[in-house]
C-alpha cells in the first residue's frame, strides 16, 4: 500500500543520474529515456528523489529495451520502501539492541524525526530488518570471519515453547562467540526430527573445519541419542541451569511455602492507603490559599502532614512491589530475596521512629 504524504510536507530535492553512460554491448553513449520520481523519509527529513533512467539509443542493440537505473538509488532506499536506509537501521537498532517496543519506536519516530508511521508499518519494517539480520548471521563468509581465530567450538541446543500445546522452537548456539547458528520450529520433538537439526549443525562444523570441544543441553532423550549419533566421541555435558534447577527443587518448594507465610503476615496495605487518601481528601481546602495563608503555622503543619502521607504511600508501594516480585532462581530464591527486602523496610521504619522523623502521629 502506497504512503499518503500530507499536502504540506516539505521535501529536499535530490537528482540521481546513471554513473556509467556507456552501453556494455555496443559502447554507445546512453541517453535519458524517462524519469522515476519517489519520496521517502530520512533522518534529515523527507526527500523527493528524481532518477534519470537511460537506455541505449541504437534500436538494433540487444540492450536497447533495457532501462538502466542509477546504482546510487538502492544505496539510499530500497524499492517500494518509504524509509531510507538510515531510518531503517535506526529502527532495527532500537528494536533489537535496545529492545524498544513498537509504540516506543513509533512515538520516537514522530517526536524526533517527524515521521508519522502506523504500528503495522513499523512491524513490517521490523520483520524486514529481522530477515536481513538472520541472513547475515548465516552468511558463510561472515561466519567464517567470526571464527577465523577460534580454536574450537562449544555447541548447545535447547527447545523454547511459549505455551503448552504450541510448537517448540529449537535453537542451536555456539558459546565461544555467543552466536546463534540457526533456529527452527518443529511440530514434533521426535528423535528423528531433532537429529535432523543436529546433522545441520554438523554441516556447519564441517564447513568451519574446527573441532567441537563439547555439547551442552538438558537430558532430553532426543538430545542425548542425537548428539551421540552425529558427534561421536564429543563430550556431552548437562546444562548447569537445568542441573541446578533440578537439584534445587526441594529448596524452591520450601522457599515457595515461606513466601506464602510472609504474605499472610504482611496484610492491610490497601486499607492503609485508603485511610491516607481519605484523610488527604478531607484536609484539602475548597479554595486555593493566598500567599499570606501559606505563611500561617497551621499551613506549615498541613504541609508536614501531607509529606508524611506521601511517605506512607511510598512505603505501601514498596512493600507491594516486594510481595509481587517472583523473580529469582536456584541461586537467588525469591522467598529469600523477599525476606531480605521486608527486613530492610522494617529497619527503615524503625530508624524513622527512633529519629522522630515519622511526622505527626496518625489517629486511630
N, C-alpha and C positions, 0 to 999 in steps of 0.2 A: 504494500500500500504506500502511495506517494505521500510525502510530508507536505502539509499545508502551511506555507510560510505566511506570517502576518503581513498585512499590507504595508506597515510602517517599518519593516526590517531594513536596516542599513547594511549593505554589503560592501565588502572590499573586492574590487575587480582584479582578476588575475587571468592573464592570457598565456597559453602554452602553445608552442609550435613543435613540429616534428624535428628531432635533433639531426637525424641523417636524412638529407634531402636527395639522396641518390638511389635510384632503383637498383635492387640487388640483382636483377636479372639482366637488364639492358643498360644500366648505368646512366639512364637519362635523369634529368632533374625532376623531382616530384613536384606536382602542382597542387594547390589547395582546391579541394573539390566541395567541401562543405564545412560547417562548424557544429560543434556539440556544446551545449550550454548546460551546466548543472550547478547546484547550490549545496553547500554543506557547512557544518559548524567546525570551527577550530577553537583552540584555547584563546586565540586573539580576536575572536569574533567571526561572524558569518562571512563566507567567501562565495562570490559568484565567479565560476570558472568558465572560461571560453577556450575550447580546444580546437585548433585548426587541424582538420583532417586532410590528408593528402592521398594521392594515388598517382600511378604512372600515366603520363598523358598519351603514351603510344597505345592505340587501340589494339594493335597486334601483339602486344606484350602479354605473356601469361599472367602477369601480376597487375594488369590494368584494372580488373574488377576488385582487387584487394584494397581496402581502405586502411591506411596507416594512421595510428593514433600516437600522440606524444607519450613517450615512455615515462615522463615525469608525473603523469596523471595518477598512476597507481601508487606512486610514492607519497602522494598527498591523501588520497582517498580511494577505497575500493569501489568497484562498480555497484551501483544501486544503494550505496550507503549514504546516510545523511550526517555521519560523524567522520571527521578526519582522523588520521592515524594518531595524532597527539591526544585527542579527546578519548579515542578508543583505548589507548594504552593507559591513560589516567583512570578510566572507568575500571578496567581489568585489575589494575594495581590496587585500587580501593576495595574491590570486591574480594580478591583472593589473597592479598598480602596483609591488608588491614581488616578484613572480614566485615566490611560495611554491609548493611542491609540495603535492599533496593530502595526503600523510602529515603534512607540517608543519602544515597547516591543521587537520587532524583532531586532532593532538596538542595544539595551542594551544587549540582549542575546548574540549577536555576539561580541560586544566590551568587555563585562565584563567576559563572560564565554566561549567565542569561540564556541558558539552553533549556527550553521547555519540552521535556520528553515524557511520555507516559510510562507507567511502570512496565507495561507489556513490551514496549520498545526497548527499555533498558534490559529486561530479561533476555530478549533476543540477542542483544549485543554481548551480554554476559555469556550466553551459550556459545556464540561465535568465538569469543576470547578463550573459552574453556577448550573448544575443539582445537584451536591453534596451539594452545599450551600443551594439550595431550599429544598432538602430532610432533611438536618439538621435543617433548620428553622421550619419544620413541624413535626419533631420527637416529639412524645407525651412526652417522658421523659425529653427532652431538654426544651420543652415549659413549662412543669410543674415546672422544676427547676428555670426557669426565673421568674415565677410568685409565687414563694414559699412565699415571704414576702409581696406580694401585698394585698391590702385591697379592691380593686375594679378595674373596667375596664372602660376605655373611648374609645369607638369604633368610627371609621369613615369609610365611603365608598365614593369613587369618581371614575368617569369614565375618562379615558385618551384616547383621539382619535388623532392619529398622523395627519391625514388629513381628510377632509370631504369625506364621502363615504367609509372610512376604518372602520374595525371592532373596537369596543370600548373595551379597557382593563379596567375591573373593579377591583379595588384594595381595600381590606379590611385591615385596620391597627388598632393597639392598641396603644394609645398615651402615656400611663404612662411608658411603657417600650420601646417606639419608635420601635415597631416591626411590620413588615409586616406579617400578618397571611397567606394570600393567595391572588392570583390574577387569573382571568380567563377572556378570550376573549369571548364576547357574540356577536353573529351575529345579535341578536335582543335585543333591550332595553325595551322590554315589561315589565309590572309589574310582570307577572308570572316568567320570567327569572330572574329578579332582586331579587324577593322574594326567589327564589331557593338559591341564594348566601347568603341571609340573614339567611335562615334556616341552611345553612352550618356554618355560624358564630355562630348561637345559639347552634349548636352541640359542637363547641369549648368551648363556655361559660359553658355549662353543664359539659364538661369534666374537666374544671379547677375549677368548683364549686365556682365561685366568682360572686359577684353582678355587674351588669352593671350600672355605675353611670349615663352615658348619651351617646347618639349617636350624631355625628356631621356630617353634609352633606350639600349639597345645597338643594334647594327646588324642585328638580325633583320629579314629582308626584309619580314615581315608588319607590323612596326612602321613601317618606312620608307615603304612604299606606303600603309598605312592612315592615318598621320598626314598625309601629303601630300594624301590624298583628302578627309579630314574637316576638316583645318585648313590650308587652302591659304594660303600666304604666311607661316605661322608658322615661325620658326626652329626647327630640329631639331638638337640637339647630342648628341654621343656621350657616354655616361656616363663620367666621369673614372675610376671604379673599373675598368670594363671596359677603358678605354683603357690605363691603367697596367698592368693585368694582362697584356694582350696585348703591350705594349711591354717588359715585364719578364720575359717567358718565358725568354729566354736566361740572364738573371741568376738566375732562380729555379732553372733546371736546374743551373747551376754551384753554386748555394747548396746544392741537394739532395745533390750529389756531395760537397761539403765536409762536410755533416753525417754522411754515411756514413763518411768517413775519420776524423772526430773520434770517432765511436762505436767504431771499431776500436781506437783508441789508449786509450780510457778503458774498460777492462775489469777484471773481477775484483772488482766491488763485492760480489757475493753471497758470494764466498769470504772476503772481509774480514769481512763481517757474521757469517758462520758461525763464524769463528775467535773473534771477540769474544764471541759468545753462548756458545760452548763454554767459554771461559775464565771467563766470569761464572758459568756453571753449576758449574764445578769449584771456584770460590772461595767459593760460597755455603755458610755453615755449616749444620750439621744442626739446630741449635737456636738460639733467639734469644739473643743475647749479653746478659749482665747489664749494669747501669749501670757497674760497675767495669771490665768488659772494654771498654766503649766508650771509656774514657779511656786505654786502652793505646796506645802508639805504633804497634803493629802494626795496631790497628784503624783509626787515622788514615791509615796508609799504604793500607789496603784501601779506605777511603772515597775517597782520591785516585785510586786505580786505577779504582774504579767510575765516578768522574766522567770520567776520561779515556776510558773505554769508551763512555760516553754521547755524548761529543763525537765520537768516531769514527763512531758510528752516525748522529749528526746530519749529519755531513759526507756519509756514504754516501747518506742520504735526499735531501739537497740535490742531489747530483750526479745521482742517478737522476731527480729531477724535471726537472733541466735537460735531460737526454738525451731525455726523453719529451715535452718541450714542442715542439709543432709549430705553435704559433700564430704569426701574422705575415702580412705581405702584401708587396706590391711595395716599399713604402717602409721596411719593417722585416723583411727576410728572416729566417726562423727560424734559419738557419745562422749568420748574423752575430750574432744575439742569443745563440745557444748558445756561440759562441766567446768573446764578452764575459763571459758568466756563468762559464764554466770558468776564464777568466783571473782573475776575482775570487776564485774558490775557491782557485786556486793561490797567489795573493798572500796570502790569509788564512792558508793553511798555512805559507807561508814566514815570515810575521810571527810566528806562534806558535813556530816552530823557533828563530828568531833571539832571541826573548824568553825561550826555555826555559820556555814555558808549555804544552808538549805533554804533561806528565805523565810517568810512568815510561816508559822506552824499552820498546817491545814486543819480546818474544822472537821469535827466528826471523828 
